[in-house]
Amino acid sequence: MSHSLYTAEEFDVIVIGAGHAGIEAALAAARTGLKTALFTLTLDLVGNMPCNPSIGGTGKGQLVFEIDALGGEMGKAADAVMLQSRMLNLSKGPAVHSLRIQADRRKYMDYMKNLIERTDNLTMIQAEVTGIEVENDTISGVYTAFGAFYPAKAIVIATGTSLGGKIICGEESYSSGPDNTVAATRLSDSLINAGIKLVRFKTGTPPRLHSGSIDYDQLEVQSGDEAPVMFSTDTPKDNKKVCYICYTNEETHRIIKENMHRSPLFSGVIKGTGPRYCPSIEDKVVRFSDKERHQLFVEPMGESTKEVYLQGLSSSLPEEVQKKIVHSIKGMEKAVFMRTAYAIEYDCCDPTQLYPTLEFKSIKGLYGAGQFNGSSGYEEAAAQGLIAGINASLKIRDKEPLILLRSESYIATLIDDLVTKGTNEPYRIMTSRSEYRLLLRQDNAKTRLIEKGRKAGLVSDKVYEEYKNQQETLEAEIYRLRNESLPCTAELNKMLAGYGYEEITVGMRKADLIKRPLVTIEDIYILEDNTSDLPKSIKKRAEIEIKYEGYIKRQISEVERFKKLEEKRLPADIDYKKIKGIRNESIQKLDRIRPENIGQASRISGISPADISVLLIYLAQYGNRENNNNE
């Protein structure tokens, strides 16, 4: 590929795309001291939020806490521009509590752009990357539309929905990135020529309406939490905005059904596969035809704009139909459209081509991150960007890669699912995807991951010292509650009776009282007349660790049992065709994905327990053979 006119500056790491994945990848590489370039199609949309103006949510909130624990930026940015904070799923157990922060979209972008501009070792460049250069199965640089070749030791592709992007709205479709930006039209061919398998996915956006045209008296108010929780700090901020809830109705559904023939989703115009867990409104009405109404959220885009998102109303129907749909909703009769909803198709890779480090198996030094890897969502993107950036940096510095385990993070669950099972639709993280939910809570993300972030070079001494102090305080409080008792008093029995428990005649350890489902740690503080000045987060965590101690121990023993399979590594040069007893279909899958260990092999869809037994026998024989050869 020799169309370049000149060789430009050389970098250690080049990141293609300045969305949520690209930002974390570039910051991680630069902060570890590597000379890094971040390429973007436009400097005006760094850290853009085209789908909704929020960070976090079910499963996604866990990811943001983990990104923060590893030294990433998303949580800090969300806290800095917070409009509203809500903890979701509070009526359920702590394993699924998930923080969601409504962010000021414009301020979020300004925060990220400003941070990148001030980061040492990091250069941001507006240019379309049109191709990659590969020499001897190793990446060597990128080409841009302006005729430059930028040499590099590692490249992270984080192209979001801009790669081969195509906006579709009714009968209208045209080449475009999100929010009517330019699409990256030439890079796909270069990737295909380098042997990378690309697939076509689709996602959608809701309409943006003028706030002044909505009758809010007809809508339900959704306020933020009274004591807002932050992602990256224990210092709470006040909620600045409220959100609202409205509903579709029988008339809305009638309009959608009557115009279904004009939906590019159902007429075959849209070829890409859409996200199952974030469907368009026309998709919802077809799939959930028994539902009389669907909940929609009116979310402010920022403090200094009248634009609001109508979240839950993603659509690719023609604009005139969209207006009829919105005007049929109570409170939206006179709603003024500022941006029409649209679907966007884009190119992404088949993620089974990647190692768990997110490096391509066939091209050394080339990494994928975010929607380019087949995932959907800002948080999934940022998590992958961080891991890709860290691993690119570690590889260049000849250090061991960072491969997280499913038992220690949602980030690992996300990456392992993508690289092991692949995905035939935009992948979204959910708490139900993890078999270790109770261990992978939001509140203990730092305990699980801060050491790894520190080892990678992304956690400062100050942050680490703060964490150590908090950890000591937590452990001291748990120890105190386990070892101190409350005497049997009238107040204690009154509290127990209030919860429907039988009265007691002797004193009880404080921890044993907390283990009772309805008793809270605050009840204990009241009974012991303790006006504790411990941070709320530490009190809550002490309560969870004590209350769920038995379940946590059980899950830890499961982790230990499964770890044995993760430790049984499969030889890199293993020839599955020569192993007797494995079915042909399994041989093809094992050969294509090349799992690193028995644990990963067991998670490949279609690999049976019988196949795993054969592999274990082979490994035992292989180990004996290796030992004999070494003697």
ChimeraX attribute file (.defattr): number of C-alpha atoms within 10 A of each C-alpha:
attribute: neighborCount
match mode: 1-to-1
recipient: residues
	/A:1	9
	/A:2	9
	/A:3	11
	/A:4	16
	/A:5	11
	/A:6	13
	/A:7	12
	/A:8	13
	/A:9	11
	/A:10	16
	/A:11	20
	/A:12	21
	/A:13	29
	/A:14	32
	/A:15	31
	/A:16	29
	/A:17	32
	/A:18	30
	/A:19	26
	/A:20	31
	/A:21	35
	/A:22	34
	/A:23	29
	/A:24	31
	/A:25	37
	/A:26	35
	/A:27	29
	/A:28	29
	/A:29	29
	/A:30	25
	/A:31	21
	/A:32	18
	/A:33	15
	/A:34	21
	/A:35	20
	/A:36	28
	/A:37	26
	/A:38	23
	/A:39	25
	/A:40	24
	/A:41	22
	/A:42	15
	/A:43	14
	/A:44	13
	/A:45	19
	/A:46	24
	/A:47	24
	/A:48	21
	/A:49	23
	/A:50	15
	/A:51	19
	/A:52	23
	/A:53	22
	/A:54	23
	/A:55	25
	/A:56	28
	/A:57	22
	/A:58	19
	/A:59	27
	/A:60	25
	/A:61	27
	/A:62	31
	/A:63	31
	/A:64	34
	/A:65	27
	/A:66	31
	/A:67	32
	/A:68	23
	/A:69	29
	/A:70	28
	/A:71	27
	/A:72	26
	/A:73	22
	/A:74	29
	/A:75	25
	/A:76	20
	/A:77	21
	/A:78	27
	/A:79	24
	/A:80	18
	/A:81	21
	/A:82	26
	/A:83	26
	/A:84	27
	/A:85	32
	/A:86	23
	/A:87	20
	/A:88	17
	/A:89	15
	/A:90	12
	/A:91	8
	/A:92	9
	/A:93	11
	/A:94	19
	/A:95	19
	/A:96	23
	/A:97	22
	/A:98	25
	/A:99	26
	/A:100	27
	/A:101	27
	/A:102	29
	/A:103	28
	/A:104	24
	/A:105	25
	/A:106	19
	/A:107	19
	/A:108	24
	/A:109	20
	/A:110	19
	/A:111	18
	/A:112	22
	/A:113	19
	/A:114	12
	/A:115	15
	/A:116	22
	/A:117	12
	/A:118	11
	/A:119	13
	/A:120	16
	/A:121	20
	/A:122	23
	/A:123	18
	/A:124	19
	/A:125	15
	/A:126	15
	/A:127	20
	/A:128	22
	/A:129	25
	/A:130	20
	/A:131	21
	/A:132	24
	/A:133	20
	/A:134	18
	/A:135	10
	/A:136	8
	/A:137	14
	/A:138	15
	/A:139	20
	/A:140	20
	/A:141	24
	/A:142	21
	/A:143	27
	/A:144	20
	/A:145	14
	/A:146	13
	/A:147	16
	/A:148	19
	/A:149	25
	/A:150	22
	/A:151	22
	/A:152	21
	/A:153	20
	/A:154	26
	/A:155	30
	/A:156	26
	/A:157	24
	/A:158	33
	/A:159	34
	/A:160	30
	/A:161	28
	/A:162	26
	/A:163	25
	/A:164	23
	/A:165	27
	/A:166	24
	/A:167	25
	/A:168	27
	/A:169	22
	/A:170	22
	/A:171	14
	/A:172	14
	/A:173	16
	/A:174	13
	/A:175	19
	/A:176	23
	/A:177	24
	/A:178	24
	/A:179	17
	/A:180	12
	/A:181	15
	/A:182	18
	/A:183	22
	/A:184	25
	/A:185	18
	/A:186	16
	/A:187	21
	/A:188	21
	/A:189	16
	/A:190	16
	/A:191	18
	/A:192	12
	/A:193	12
	/A:194	16
	/A:195	11
	/A:196	18
	/A:197	15
	/A:198	19
	/A:199	18
	/A:200	22
	/A:201	27
	/A:202	24
	/A:203	27
	/A:204	24
	/A:205	26
	/A:206	25
	/A:207	25
	/A:208	24
	/A:209	23
	/A:210	18
	/A:211	21
	/A:212	13
	/A:213	15
	/A:214	19
	/A:215	14
	/A:216	17
	/A:217	9
	/A:218	14
	/A:219	18
	/A:220	14
	/A:221	15
	/A:222	16
	/A:223	15
	/A:224	21
	/A:225	14
	/A:226	10
	/A:227	14
	/A:228	18
	/A:229	23
	/A:230	23
	/A:231	29
	/A:232	19
	/A:233	12
	/A:234	13
	/A:235	10
	/A:236	13
	/A:237	17
	/A:238	15
	/A:239	19
	/A:240	14
	/A:241	18
	/A:242	16
	/A:243	18
	/A:244	17
	/A:245	17
	/A:246	21
	/A:247	18
	/A:248	20
	/A:249	17
	/A:250	12
	/A:251	14
	/A:252	19
	/A:253	23
	/A:254	13
	/A:255	16
	/A:256	22
	/A:257	15
	/A:258	10
	/A:259	14
	/A:260	18
	/A:261	13
	/A:262	19
	/A:263	24
	/A:264	22
	/A:265	25
	/A:266	13
	/A:267	13
	/A:268	9
	/A:269	15
	/A:270	22
	/A:271	14
	/A:272	20
	/A:273	17
	/A:274	25
	/A:275	19
	/A:276	14
	/A:277	13
	/A:278	19
	/A:279	18
	/A:280	25
	/A:281	22
	/A:282	23
	/A:283	20
	/A:284	18
	/A:285	21
	/A:286	14
	/A:287	11
	/A:288	12
	/A:289	11
	/A:290	8
	/A:291	13
	/A:292	12
	/A:293	17
	/A:294	17
	/A:295	12
	/A:296	18
	/A:297	20
	/A:298	24
	/A:299	25
	/A:300	30
	/A:301	24
	/A:302	22
	/A:303	16
	/A:304	10
	/A:305	13
	/A:306	15
	/A:307	20
	/A:308	26
	/A:309	26
	/A:310	23
	/A:311	19
	/A:312	21
	/A:313	26
	/A:314	25
	/A:315	29
	/A:316	31
	/A:317	30
	/A:318	20
	/A:319	20
	/A:320	10
	/A:321	20
	/A:322	24
	/A:323	19
	/A:324	15
	/A:325	23
	/A:326	22
	/A:327	16
	/A:328	19
	/A:329	20
	/A:330	18
	/A:331	18
	/A:332	20
	/A:333	16
	/A:334	17
	/A:335	19
	/A:336	17
	/A:337	19
	/A:338	15
	/A:339	17
	/A:340	20
	/A:341	26
	/A:342	26
	/A:343	25
	/A:344	28
	/A:345	27
	/A:346	28
	/A:347	26
	/A:348	30
	/A:349	23
	/A:350	20
	/A:351	29
	/A:352	24
	/A:353	24
	/A:354	25
	/A:355	23
	/A:356	28
	/A:357	24
	/A:358	29
	/A:359	22
	/A:360	18
	/A:361	18
	/A:362	15
	/A:363	19
	/A:364	19
	/A:365	25
	/A:366	27
	/A:367	28
	/A:368	32
	/A:369	37
	/A:370	29
	/A:371	31
	/A:372	27
	/A:373	33
	/A:374	27
	/A:375	27
	/A:376	25
	/A:377	23
	/A:378	26
	/A:379	29
	/A:380	28
	/A:381	27
	/A:382	29
	/A:383	30
	/A:384	31
	/A:385	33
	/A:386	29
	/A:387	31
	/A:388	34
	/A:389	32
	/A:390	28
	/A:391	28
	/A:392	31
	/A:393	30
	/A:394	18
	/A:395	17
	/A:396	14
	/A:397	12
	/A:398	9
	/A:399	11
	/A:400	10
	/A:401	16
	/A:402	19
	/A:403	17
	/A:404	19
	/A:405	17
	/A:406	20
	/A:407	22
	/A:408	20
	/A:409	22
	/A:410	31
	/A:411	27
	/A:412	21
	/A:413	21
	/A:414	22
	/A:415	30
	/A:416	25
	/A:417	23
	/A:418	23
	/A:419	23
	/A:420	26
	/A:421	19
	/A:422	22
	/A:423	16
	/A:424	15
	/A:425	20
	/A:426	24
	/A:427	22
	/A:428	19
	/A:429	24
	/A:430	18
	/A:431	22
	/A:432	11
	/A:433	14
	/A:434	20
	/A:435	15
	/A:436	22
	/A:437	21
	/A:438	19
	/A:439	23
	/A:440	24
	/A:441	27
	/A:442	25
	/A:443	21
	/A:444	16
	/A:445	23
	/A:446	22
	/A:447	14
	/A:448	17
	/A:449	20
	/A:450	22
	/A:451	16
	/A:452	18
	/A:453	22
	/A:454	17
	/A:455	11
	/A:456	22
	/A:457	19
	/A:458	22
	/A:459	20
	/A:460	11
	/A:461	10
	/A:462	9
	/A:463	13
	/A:464	17
	/A:465	11
	/A:466	10
	/A:467	16
	/A:468	14
	/A:469	10
	/A:470	16
	/A:471	15
	/A:472	11
	/A:473	17
	/A:474	21
	/A:475	12
	/A:476	13
	/A:477	17
	/A:478	20
	/A:479	14
	/A:480	14
	/A:481	21
	/A:482	16
	/A:483	12
	/A:484	12
	/A:485	16
	/A:486	17
	/A:487	16
	/A:488	14
	/A:489	14
	/A:490	11
	/A:491	11
	/A:492	21
	/A:493	16
	/A:494	14
	/A:495	16
	/A:496	19
	/A:497	13
	/A:498	11
	/A:499	13
	/A:500	10
	/A:501	14
	/A:502	11
	/A:503	15
	/A:504	15
	/A:505	10
	/A:506	9
	/A:507	12
	/A:508	15
	/A:509	15
	/A:510	22
	/A:511	24
	/A:512	15
	/A:513	22
	/A:514	23
	/A:515	19
	/A:516	13
	/A:517	10
	/A:518	13
	/A:519	18
	/A:520	17
	/A:521	21
	/A:522	16
	/A:523	16
	/A:524	19
	/A:525	13
	/A:526	13
	/A:527	14
	/A:528	14
	/A:529	9
	/A:530	10
	/A:531	9
	/A:532	11
	/A:533	7
	/A:534	12
	/A:535	13
	/A:536	13
	/A:537	14
	/A:538	19
	/A:539	19
	/A:540	16
	/A:541	19
	/A:542	22
	/A:543	22
	/A:544	22
	/A:545	18
	/A:546	21
	/A:547	21
	/A:548	16
	/A:549	13
	/A:550	11
	/A:551	12
	/A:552	18
	/A:553	12
	/A:554	10
	/A:555	18
	/A:556	15
	/A:557	11
	/A:558	14
	/A:559	18
	/A:560	12
	/A:561	11
	/A:562	14
	/A:563	16
	/A:564	12
	/A:565	16
	/A:566	18
	/A:567	12
	/A:568	16
	/A:569	15
	/A:570	21
	/A:571	13
	/A:572	10
	/A:573	7
	/A:574	13
	/A:575	12
	/A:576	17
	/A:577	15
	/A:578	9
	/A:579	13
	/A:580	10
	/A:581	13
	/A:582	19
	/A:583	14
	/A:584	11
	/A:585	10
	/A:586	19
	/A:587	18
	/A:588	13
	/A:589	19
	/A:590	19
	/A:591	13
	/A:592	11
	/A:593	21
	/A:594	24
	/A:595	24
	/A:596	18
	/A:597	16
	/A:598	22
	/A:599	19
	/A:600	22
	/A:601	25
	/A:602	18
	/A:603	15
	/A:604	20
	/A:605	12
	/A:606	12
	/A:607	18
	/A:608	15
	/A:609	10
	/A:610	12
	/A:611	17
	/A:612	16
	/A:613	14
	/A:614	14
	/A:615	20
	/A:616	16
	/A:617	11
	/A:618	15
	/A:619	17
	/A:620	12
	/A:621	12
	/A:622	15
	/A:623	12
	/A:624	12
	/A:625	11
	/A:626	11
	/A:627	10
	/A:628	9
	/A:629	8
	/A:630	7
	/A:631	5
